[in-house]
């Protein structure tokens, strides 16, 4: 058996490097080493089974771990063995493949899986490491007239509407979604407060008025007057159409 370091352990001559050679080339190497013990060595090398590489799959997959792939295993085989991707909302990320020598290759999973560019399906070898980055997550505070006030976990790129949907704005919450206050702290510690009319933004389809969230944001949603509670129920309908 050829070991993972490309060597074979043979009686008398010990460990010999044959990795990367054809069967005939490997036979010549073994024969040259046996000349010290055999006058006219005749060596035949035949492949009885191709090696099945062990590959480590990490990151945003369902079951990270080490997997034994087919001899011609590729990136898609490794991802499938790990149960597939976890977060599939939006564009797929770029996977990183590190070979045993530490050389890293980036592969666009969007082009490979979504667009079908099979030429990007890299072949893997023994000791390869596949890493699929997931979305960066952070917590923000949502307070005021929501069903579940407190810390809400969001993904990088999520917008204010996503945080409101996760915190809950049922009719019982009486949320005034026309006057949401977004309190943001800059890296220098300075706080700024801005008012967002989220109901109006979503009703008109003005996504630019639905700000993207940042780590450390605090969202305050005041309580609406009872005669305006239809605003909250209307936005709840909109959010169920927009937020998965």
MIDOSE-1310 file (N, C-alpha, C; in nm, 2 decimals, decimal comma, always signed):
residues 244
xxxx	+0,08/-0,12/+0,00/+0,00/+0,00/+0,00/+0,09/+0,12/+0,00; +0,05/+0,22/-0,09/+0,12/+0,35/-0,09/+0,06/+0,43/+0,02; +0,15/+0,48/+0,12/+0,10/+0,55/+0,23/+0,07/+0,70/+0,19; +0,01/+0,77/+0,28/-0,03/+0,91/+0,25/+0,09/+1,00/+0,22
xxxx	+0,21/+0,96/+0,26/+0,33/+1,04/+0,23/+0,40/+1,00/+0,10; +0,33/+0,91/+0,02/+0,38/+0,87/-0,11/+0,49/+0,76/-0,10; +0,50/+0,69/+0,01/+0,60/+0,59/+0,02/+0,54/+0,45/+0,04; +0,62/+0,35/+0,01/+0,58/+0,21/+0,04/+0,69/+0,15/+0,13
xxxx	+0,65/+0,05/+0,21/+0,75/-0,01/+0,30/+0,76/-0,16/+0,25; +0,89/-0,18/+0,20/+0,91/-0,31/+0,13/+1,02/-0,39/+0,21; +1,01/-0,52/+0,22/+1,11/-0,60/+0,29/+1,25/-0,58/+0,23; +1,35/-0,58/+0,32/+1,49/-0,56/+0,29/+1,52/-0,41/+0,26
xxxx	+1,46/-0,35/+0,16/+1,50/-0,22/+0,12/+1,43/-0,10/+0,21; +1,33/-0,14/+0,29/+1,26/-0,04/+0,37/+1,17/+0,05/+0,30; +1,16/+0,17/+0,34/+1,06/+0,27/+0,29/+1,12/+0,34/+0,16; +1,04/+0,34/+0,06/+1,08/+0,39/-0,07/+0,98/+0,49/-0,12
xxxx	+1,02/+0,60/-0,17/+0,93/+0,70/-0,23/+0,88/+0,67/-0,37; +0,75/+0,65/-0,39/+0,70/+0,62/-0,52/+0,58/+0,71/-0,56; +0,54/+0,80/-0,47/+0,43/+0,89/-0,49/+0,45/+0,97/-0,62; +0,35/+0,99/-0,70/+0,36/+1,07/-0,82/+0,42/+1,00/-0,94
xxxx	+0,46/+0,87/-0,93/+0,52/+0,80/-1,04/+0,42/+0,71/-1,10; +0,44/+0,67/-1,23/+0,36/+0,57/-1,29/+0,40/+0,43/-1,24; +0,32/+0,33/-1,26/+0,35/+0,19/-1,22/+0,49/+0,15/-1,27; +0,52/+0,18/-1,40/+0,65/+0,14/-1,45/+0,76/+0,21/-1,38
xxxx	+0,74/+0,34/-1,36/+0,85/+0,42/-1,29/+0,87/+0,37/-1,15; +0,76/+0,34/-1,08/+0,77/+0,29/-0,94/+0,84/+0,15/-0,94; +0,82/+0,07/-1,04/+0,89/-0,06/-1,05/+1,04/-0,04/-1,07; +1,08/+0,06/-1,15/+1,22/+0,09/-1,17/+1,29/+0,14/-1,04
xxxx	+1,22/+0,22/-0,97/+1,27/+0,27/-0,84/+1,29/+0,15/-0,74; +1,19/+0,07/-0,73/+1,21/-0,05/-0,64/+1,32/-0,14/-0,69; +1,33/-0,16/-0,82/+1,43/-0,25/-0,87/+1,57/-0,20/-0,84; +1,59/-0,07/-0,85/+1,72/-0,01/-0,83/+1,76/-0,02/-0,68
xxxx	+1,66/-0,01/-0,59/+1,69/-0,03/-0,45/+1,72/-0,17/-0,41; +1,67/-0,27/-0,49/+1,69/-0,41/-0,46/+1,81/-0,47/-0,51; +1,89/-0,39/-0,60/+2,01/-0,44/-0,66/+2,11/-0,48/-0,55; +2,10/-0,42/-0,43/+2,20/-0,45/-0,32/+2,17/-0,59/-0,27
xxxx	+2,05/-0,64/-0,29/+2,02/-0,77/-0,23/+1,99/-0,88/-0,34; +1,95/-0,84/-0,46/+1,91/-0,93/-0,56/+1,99/-0,90/-0,69; +2,04/-1,01/-0,75/+2,13/-0,98/-0,86/+2,06/-0,93/-0,98; +1,95/-0,98/-1,02/+1,87/-0,93/-1,14/+1,73/-0,92/-1,10
xxxx	+1,70/-0,82/-1,02/+1,56/-0,80/-0,97/+1,46/-0,77/-1,09; +1,35/-0,84/-1,08/+1,24/-0,82/-1,18/+1,12/-0,77/-1,09; +1,08/-0,65/-1,11/+0,97/-0,60/-1,03/+0,85/-0,56/-1,12; +0,74/-0,59/-1,07/+0,61/-0,56/-1,14/+0,52/-0,48/-1,05
xxxx	+0,48/-0,37/-1,09/+0,38/-0,29/-1,00/+0,25/-0,28/-1,08; +0,14/-0,31/-1,01/+0,01/-0,30/-1,06/-0,08/-0,23/-0,96; -0,17/-0,15/-1,01/-0,27/-0,08/-0,93/-0,39/-0,17/-0,91; -0,42/-0,21/-0,78/-0,53/-0,29/-0,75/-0,65/-0,21/-0,70
xxxx	-0,62/-0,10/-0,64/-0,73/-0,01/-0,59/-0,67/+0,13/-0,58; -0,75/+0,23/-0,63/-0,71/+0,37/-0,62/-0,74/+0,42/-0,48; -0,65/+0,50/-0,43/-0,66/+0,55/-0,29/-0,79/+0,64/-0,28; -0,85/+0,64/-0,17/-0,97/+0,72/-0,14/-0,93/+0,82/-0,04
xxxx	-0,92/+0,95/-0,08/-0,86/+1,05/+0,01/-0,95/+1,08/+0,13; -0,89/+1,11/+0,24/-0,96/+1,16/+0,36/-0,95/+1,32/+0,35; -1,07/+1,38/+0,36/-1,07/+1,53/+0,34/-1,15/+1,58/+0,46; -1,10/+1,69/+0,51/-1,17/+1,76/+0,62/-1,25/+1,87/+0,57
xxxx	-1,38/+1,87/+0,61/-1,48/+1,97/+0,56/-1,53/+2,05/+0,68; -1,51/+2,18/+0,68/-1,54/+2,27/+0,79/-1,63/+2,39/+0,74; -1,68/+2,46/+0,84/-1,76/+2,58/+0,81/-1,91/+2,56/+0,80; -1,97/+2,63/+0,71/-2,11/+2,64/+0,70/-2,17/+2,52/+0,63
xxxx	-2,15/+2,40/+0,68/-2,21/+2,28/+0,63/-2,28/+2,21/+0,74; -2,37/+2,12/+0,71/-2,46/+2,06/+0,81/-2,38/+1,97/+0,91; -2,29/+1,89/+0,86/-2,21/+1,80/+0,94/-2,06/+1,81/+0,92; -2,00/+1,91/+0,98/-1,85/+1,93/+0,96/-1,78/+1,80/+1,01
xxxx	-1,67/+1,77/+0,94/-1,59/+1,66/+0,99/-1,50/+1,61/+0,88; -1,44/+1,49/+0,90/-1,35/+1,43/+0,81/-1,42/+1,32/+0,73; -1,41/+1,32/+0,60/-1,48/+1,23/+0,52/-1,39/+1,16/+0,42; -1,42/+1,03/+0,39/-1,35/+0,95/+0,30/-1,42/+0,96/+0,16
xxxx	-1,35/+1,02/+0,06/-1,42/+1,04/-0,07/-1,38/+0,94/-0,17; -1,45/+0,93/-0,28/-1,40/+0,84/-0,39/-1,27/+0,89/-0,44; -1,20/+0,80/-0,51/-1,06/+0,82/-0,56/-1,06/+0,95/-0,64; -1,16/+0,98/-0,72/-1,17/+1,10/-0,80/-1,25/+1,21/-0,73
xxxx	-1,26/+1,21/-0,60/-1,34/+1,30/-0,53/-1,31/+1,45/-0,56; -1,42/+1,53/-0,57/-1,41/+1,67/-0,59/-1,48/+1,75/-0,49; -1,47/+1,88/-0,50/-1,53/+1,97/-0,40/-1,67/+1,94/-0,38; -1,75/+1,92/-0,48/-1,89/+1,89/-0,46/-1,92/+1,76/-0,39
xxxx	-1,83/+1,67/-0,40/-1,84/+1,54/-0,33/-1,82/+1,57/-0,18; -1,72/+1,65/-0,15/-1,69/+1,68/-0,01/-1,81/+1,76/+0,06; -1,87/+1,85/-0,01/-1,98/+1,93/+0,04/-2,10/+1,83/+0,06; -2,13/+1,75/-0,04/-2,24/+1,65/-0,03/-2,22/+1,56/+0,09
xxxx	-2,09/+1,51/+0,11/-2,06/+1,42/+0,22/-2,09/+1,48/+0,35; -2,07/+1,61/+0,36/-2,09/+1,69/+0,49/-2,24/+1,73/+0,50; -2,33/+1,69/+0,42/-2,47/+1,72/+0,43/-2,52/+1,84/+0,36; -2,43/+1,90/+0,28/-2,47/+2,02/+0,21/-2,45/+2,15/+0,29
xxxx	-2,49/+2,26/+0,22/-2,47/+2,39/+0,29/-2,58/+2,42/+0,39; -2,56/+2,50/+0,49/-2,66/+2,53/+0,59/-2,74/+2,65/+0,55; -2,67/+2,77/+0,53/-2,74/+2,89/+0,50/-2,73/+2,91/+0,35; -2,85/+2,90/+0,29/-2,86/+2,92/+0,14/-2,93/+3,04/+0,09
xxxx	-2,96/+3,13/+0,19/-3,03/+3,25/+0,14/-2,93/+3,35/+0,08; -2,96/+3,40/-0,03/-2,87/+3,49/-0,10/-2,77/+3,42/-0,18; -2,66/+3,49/-0,22/-2,56/+3,43/-0,31/-2,47/+3,33/-0,22; -2,43/+3,22/-0,29/-2,34/+3,13/-0,22/-2,20/+3,19/-0,20
xxxx	-2,13/+3,15/-0,09/-2,00/+3,21/-0,07/-1,89/+3,14/-0,15; -1,77/+3,19/-0,14/-1,65/+3,13/-0,20/-1,59/+3,03/-0,10; -1,58/+2,90/-0,15/-1,52/+2,80/-0,06/-1,36/+2,81/-0,07; -1,30/+2,78/+0,03/-1,15/+2,78/+0,03/-1,10/+2,63/+0,05
xxxx	-1,01/+2,60/-0,04/-0,95/+2,46/-0,04/-0,80/+2,47/-0,01; -0,76/+2,41/+0,10/-0,61/+2,41/+0,13/-0,56/+2,27/+0,10; -0,46/+2,26/+0,02/-0,40/+2,13/-0,01/-0,30/+2,09/+0,10; -0,24/+1,97/+0,11/-0,15/+1,93/+0,21/-0,03/+2,02/+0,22
xxxx	+0,01/+2,09/+0,12/+0,13/+2,18/+0,12/+0,09/+2,32/+0,17; -0,04/+2,34/+0,20/-0,08/+2,47/+0,25/-0,12/+2,57/+0,14; -0,12/+2,53/+0,01/-0,16/+2,62/-0,09/-0,31/+2,63/-0,09; -0,37/+2,75/-0,10/-0,51/+2,78/-0,08/-0,57/+2,82/-0,22
xxxx	-0,68/+2,76/-0,25/-0,75/+2,79/-0,38/-0,90/+2,83/-0,34; -0,94/+2,95/-0,39/-1,08/+3,00/-0,37/-1,17/+2,95/-0,49; -1,28/+2,90/-0,45/-1,38/+2,86/-0,56/-1,51/+2,92/-0,53; -1,57/+2,98/-0,63/-1,70/+3,05/-0,62/-1,81/+2,94/-0,63
xxxx	-1,87/+2,92/-0,51/-1,98/+2,82/-0,51/-2,10/+2,87/-0,58; -2,11/+3,00/-0,59/-2,22/+3,06/-0,67/-2,21/+3,02/-0,82; -2,09/+3,03/-0,87/-2,07/+2,99/-1,01/-2,07/+2,84/-1,03; -2,02/+2,77/-0,93/-2,02/+2,62/-0,95/-2,16/+2,56/-0,93
xxxx	-2,22/+2,59/-0,82/-2,35/+2,53/-0,79/-2,47/+2,59/-0,85; -2,47/+2,73/-0,86/-2,59/+2,80/-0,91/-2,58/+2,81/-1,06; -2,46/+2,84/-1,11/-2,45/+2,87/-1,26/-2,40/+2,74/-1,33; -2,36/+2,64/-1,26/-2,32/+2,51/-1,33/-2,19/+2,51/-1,40
xxxx	-2,09/+2,60/-1,35/-1,96/+2,60/-1,41/-1,88/+2,48/-1,35; -1,89/+2,36/-1,41/-1,83/+2,24/-1,35/-1,68/+2,24/-1,36; -1,62/+2,33/-1,44/-1,48/+2,34/-1,45/-1,42/+2,39/-1,32; -1,50/+2,45/-1,23/-1,45/+2,50/-1,10/-1,46/+2,39/-0,99
xxxx	-1,51/+2,27/-1,03/-1,52/+2,16/-0,93/-1,38/+2,10/-0,91; -1,30/+2,15/-0,82/-1,17/+2,11/-0,79/-1,16/+1,97/-0,74; -1,06/+1,90/-0,80/-1,03/+1,76/-0,75/-0,95/+1,77/-0,62; -0,99/+1,69/-0,52/-0,93/+1,69/-0,39/-0,83/+1,57/-0,37
xxxx	-0,73/+1,59/-0,28/-0,64/+1,49/-0,25/-0,63/+1,46/-0,10; -0,56/+1,36/-0,07/-0,54/+1,32/+0,07/-0,49/+1,44/+0,15; -0,56/+1,47/+0,26/-0,52/+1,58/+0,35/-0,57/+1,71/+0,31; -0,66/+1,72/+0,21/-0,71/+1,85/+0,17/-0,81/+1,90/+0,28
xxxx	-0,82/+2,03/+0,29/-0,92/+2,09/+0,39/-1,01/+2,19/+0,31; -1,14/+2,16/+0,32/-1,24/+2,25/+0,26/-1,31/+2,33/+0,37; -1,31/+2,46/+0,35/-1,38/+2,55/+0,44/-1,48/+2,63/+0,36; -1,61/+2,63/+0,41/-1,72/+2,70/+0,35/-1,76/+2,81/+0,45
xxxx	-1,72/+2,94/+0,43/-1,76/+3,04/+0,52/-1,91/+3,07/+0,53; -1,96/+3,09/+0,65/-2,10/+3,12/+0,67/-2,12/+3,27/+0,69; -2,24/+3,32/+0,70/-2,26/+3,46/+0,72/-2,22/+3,50/+0,86; -2,16/+3,62/+0,88/-2,12/+3,67/+1,01/-2,25/+3,71/+1,08
xxxx	-2,26/+3,66/+1,21/-2,37/+3,69/+1,29/-2,34/+3,78/+1,41; -2,43/+3,86/+1,45/-2,41/+3,95/+1,56/-2,54/+3,98/+1,63; -2,54/+4,03/+1,75/-2,66/+4,06/+1,82/-2,69/+4,21/+1,82; -2,82/+4,25/+1,82/-2,86/+4,38/+1,83/-2,98/+4,38/+1,94
xxxx	-3,01/+4,50/+1,99/-3,11/+4,51/+2,09/-3,24/+4,57/+2,02; -3,35/+4,51/+2,05/-3,48/+4,56/+2,00/-3,57/+4,58/+2,12; -3,61/+4,70/+2,15/-3,68/+4,73/+2,27/-3,81/+4,80/+2,23; -3,91/+4,82/+2,32/-4,03/+4,89/+2,30/-4,15/+4,79/+2,27
xxxx	-4,23/+4,83/+2,18/-4,36/+4,76/+2,16/-4,34/+4,65/+2,06; -4,28/+4,54/+2,10/-4,26/+4,42/+2,02/-4,30/+4,30/+2,10; -4,32/+4,19/+2,04/-4,36/+4,07/+2,11/-4,25/+4,01/+2,20; -4,13/+4,02/+2,15/-4,02/+3,96/+2,21/-3,90/+4,06/+2,22
xxxx	-3,91/+4,16/+2,31/-3,80/+4,26/+2,32/-3,67/+4,19/+2,38; -3,56/+4,25/+2,34/-3,43/+4,20/+2,39/-3,33/+4,18/+2,28; -3,23/+4,09/+2,30/-3,13/+4,07/+2,20/-3,18/+3,99/+2,09; -3,15/+4,03/+1,97/-3,19/+3,95/+1,85/-3,07/+3,92/+1,77
xxxx	-3,05/+3,80/+1,72/-2,94/+3,76/+1,64/-2,97/+3,78/+1,49; -2,88/+3,85/+1,42/-2,91/+3,88/+1,28/-2,78/+3,85/+1,21; -2,79/+3,83/+1,08/-2,68/+3,81/+0,99/-2,63/+3,94/+0,93; -2,50/+3,94/+0,90/-2,44/+4,06/+0,83/-2,52/+4,08/+0,70
xxxx	-2,56/+4,20/+0,68/-2,64/+4,23/+0,56/-2,79/+4,24/+0,58; -2,84/+4,19/+0,70/-2,98/+4,20/+0,73/-3,02/+4,34/+0,75; -3,15/+4,37/+0,72/-3,20/+4,50/+0,73/-3,29/+4,52/+0,85; -3,33/+4,64/+0,88/-3,42/+4,67/+1,00/-3,55/+4,58/+0,99
xxxx	-3,61/+4,56/+0,88/-3,73/+4,49/+0,87/-3,71/+4,34/+0,92; -3,59/+4,29/+0,90/-3,56/+4,15/+0,95/-3,56/+4,15/+1,10; -3,50/+4,25/+1,16/-3,50/+4,25/+1,31/-3,64/+4,27/+1,37; -3,72/+4,35/+1,30/-3,86/+4,37/+1,35/-3,94/+4,24/+1,33
xxxx	-3,92/+4,17/+1,22/-3,99/+4,05/+1,20/-3,95/+3,94/+1,31; -3,82/+3,94/+1,34/-3,78/+3,84/+1,44/-3,83/+3,88/+1,58; -3,83/+4,01/+1,61/-3,88/+4,05/+1,74/-4,03/+4,03/+1,76; -4,10/+4,04/+1,64/-4,25/+4,02/+1,64/-4,32/+4,15/+1,66
xxxx	-4,42/+4,17/+1,57/-4,50/+4,29/+1,57/-4,65/+4,26/+1,55; -4,70/+4,16/+1,63/-4,84/+4,13/+1,62/-4,93/+4,24/+1,66; -5,06/+4,22/+1,64/-5,15/+4,33/+1,68/-5,15/+4,36/+1,83; -5,12/+4,25/+1,91/-5,11/+4,27/+2,05/-4,99/+4,36/+2,09
xxxx	-4,89/+4,37/+2,01/-4,78/+4,45/+2,05/-4,80/+4,60/+2,03; -4,90/+4,64/+1,94/-4,93/+4,78/+1,91/-4,81/+4,86/+1,87; -4,73/+4,80/+1,78/-4,61/+4,87/+1,73/-4,64/+4,98/+1,64; -4,57/+5,09/+1,67/-4,58/+5,21/+1,58/-4,46/+5,20/+1,49
xxxx	-4,48/+5,14/+1,37/-4,37/+5,12/+1,28/-4,35/+5,24/+1,19; -4,42/+5,34/+1,21/-4,39/+5,47/+1,14/-4,29/+5,56/+1,20; -4,26/+5,53/+1,33/-4,16/+5,61/+1,40/-4,06/+5,53/+1,48; -3,99/+5,44/+1,41/-3,89/+5,36/+1,47/-3,76/+5,44/+1,49
xxxx	-3,70/+5,43/+1,60/-3,58/+5,50/+1,62/-3,46/+5,40/+1,62; -3,36/+5,43/+1,54/-3,24/+5,35/+1,53/-3,13/+5,42/+1,59; -3,07/+5,36/+1,70/-2,96/+5,43/+1,77/-2,83/+5,35/+1,74; -2,74/+5,42/+1,69/-2,61/+5,36/+1,64/-2,49/+5,42/+1,70
xxxx	-2,40/+5,34/+1,74/-2,28/+5,39/+1,81/-2,16/+5,37/+1,71; -2,09/+5,48/+1,68/-1,98/+5,47/+1,59/-1,85/+5,42/+1,66; -1,75/+5,38/+1,59/-1,63/+5,33/+1,65/-1,57/+5,42/+1,75; -1,59/+5,55/+1,74/-1,53/+5,65/+1,83/-1,62/+5,67/+1,95
xxxx	-1,73/+5,60/+1,96/-1,82/+5,60/+2,08/-1,93/+5,70/+2,06; -1,94/+5,77/+1,95/-2,04/+5,87/+1,93/-2,17/+5,81/+1,89; -2,28/+5,84/+1,96/-2,41/+5,79/+1,92/-2,49/+5,88/+1,83; -2,56/+5,82/+1,74/-2,65/+5,89/+1,65/-2,79/+5,82/+1,65
xxxx	-2,89/+5,90/+1,64/-3,03/+5,85/+1,64/-3,10/+5,89/+1,52; -3,16/+5,80/+1,45/-3,23/+5,83/+1,33/-3,37/+5,77/+1,34; -3,47/+5,84/+1,28/-3,61/+5,79/+1,28/-3,64/+5,73/+1,14; -3,70/+5,61/+1,14/-3,73/+5,53/+1,02/-3,88/+5,50/+1,01
xxxx	-3,94/+5,54/+0,90/-4,08/+5,51/+0,88/-4,08/+5,37/+0,80; -4,07/+5,27/+0,87/-4,05/+5,14/+0,81/-4,18/+5,09/+0,73; -4,30/+5,12/+0,79/-4,42/+5,09/+0,72/-4,43/+5,15/+0,59; -4,40/+5,28/+0,58/-4,41/+5,36/+0,46/-4,30/+5,30/+0,36
xxxx	-4,18/+5,27/+0,41/-4,08/+5,22/+0,32/-4,12/+5,09/+0,25; -4,17/+5,00/+0,33/-4,21/+4,87/+0,27/-4,33/+4,88/+0,19; -4,42/+4,96/+0,23/-4,55/+4,98/+0,15/-4,52/+5,03/+0,01; -4,42/+5,12/+0,00/-4,38/+5,18/-0,13/-4,27/+5,10/-0,20
xxxx	-4,22/+5,00/-0,13/-4,11/+4,92/-0,19/-3,98/+4,99/-0,20; -3,96/+5,09/-0,10/-3,84/+5,17/-0,10/-3,74/+5,09/-0,01; -3,67/+5,00/-0,07/-3,57/+4,92/+0,01/-3,46/+5,00/+0,06; -3,43/+5,11/-0,01/-3,32/+5,20/+0,04/-3,35/+5,26/+0,17
xxxx	-3,48/+5,28/+0,21/-3,52/+5,34/+0,33/-3,53/+5,23/+0,45; -3,49/+5,11/+0,41/-3,49/+5,00/+0,52/-3,34/+4,98/+0,55; -3,28/+5,04/+0,65/-3,14/+5,05/+0,66/-3,08/+4,91/+0,70; -2,96/+4,88/+0,65/-2,89/+4,76/+0,69/-2,84/+4,78/+0,84
xxxx	-2,84/+4,67/+0,91/-2,80/+4,67/+1,05/-2,65/+4,66/+1,07; -2,61/+4,71/+1,18/-2,47/+4,70/+1,22/-2,46/+4,65/+1,37; -2,35/+4,59/+1,40/-2,33/+4,54/+1,53/-2,34/+4,65/+1,63; -2,41/+4,63/+1,74/-2,43/+4,73/+1,85/-2,55/+4,82/+1,83
xxxx	-2,62/+4,80/+1,72/-2,74/+4,88/+1,70/-2,85/+4,86/+1,81; -2,92/+4,96/+1,84/-3,03/+4,95/+1,93/-3,15/+5,01/+1,86; -3,26/+4,93/+1,86/-3,38/+4,97/+1,78/-3,49/+4,99/+1,89; -3,55/+5,10/+1,88/-3,67/+5,13/+1,98/-3,79/+5,15/+1,89
xxxx	-3,90/+5,07/+1,93/-4,02/+5,08/+1,86/-4,13/+5,13/+1,95; -4,18/+5,25/+1,94/-4,28/+5,31/+2,03/-4,41/+5,24/+2,01; -4,50/+5,26/+2,11/-4,63/+5,20/+2,10/-4,73/+5,29/+2,02; -4,80/+5,23/+1,94/-4,89/+5,31/+1,85/-5,02/+5,35/+1,92
xxxx	-5,09/+5,46/+1,88/-5,22/+5,48/+1,93/-5,31/+5,37/+1,87; -5,41/+5,34/+1,95/-5,50/+5,23/+1,91/-5,56/+5,25/+1,77; -5,60/+5,37/+1,74/-5,66/+5,39/+1,61/-5,56/+5,37/+1,49; -5,43/+5,35/+1,52/-5,33/+5,33/+1,42/-5,28/+5,19/+1,42
xxxx	-5,34/+5,10/+1,49/-5,29/+4,96/+1,50/-5,30/+4,89/+1,37; -5,39/+4,94/+1,28/-5,40/+4,88/+1,15/-5,27/+4,89/+1,07; -5,18/+4,99/+1,11/-5,05/+5,01/+1,04/-4,97/+4,88/+1,07; -4,97/+4,84/+1,20/-4,89/+4,73/+1,24/-4,93/+4,60/+1,17
xxxx	-5,07/+4,58/+1,17/-5,11/+4,46/+1,11/-5,08/+4,46/+0,96; -5,09/+4,58/+0,90/-5,06/+4,59/+0,75/-4,91/+4,55/+0,73; -4,82/+4,60/+0,82/-4,68/+4,57/+0,80/-4,65/+4,43/+0,83; -4,72/+4,37/+0,92/-4,70/+4,23/+0,95/-4,73/+4,15/+0,83
xxxx	-4,83/+4,18/+0,75/-4,86/+4,12/+0,63/-4,74/+4,13/+0,53; -4,69/+4,26/+0,52/-4,58/+4,28/+0,43/-4,46/+4,20/+0,47; -4,43/+4,20/+0,60/-4,31/+4,13/+0,64/-4,32/+3,98/+0,61; -4,44/+3,92/+0,63/-4,45/+3,78/+0,60/-4,44/+3,75/+0,45
xxxx	-4,45/+3,85/+0,37/-4,43/+3,84/+0,22/-4,28/+3,85/+0,19; -4,21/+3,93/+0,27/-4,07/+3,96/+0,24/-3,97/+3,88/+0,32; -4,00/+3,86/+0,45/-3,90/+3,79/+0,53/-3,93/+3,64/+0,53; -3,83/+3,55/+0,49/-3,86/+3,41/+0,49/-3,87/+3,35/+0,63
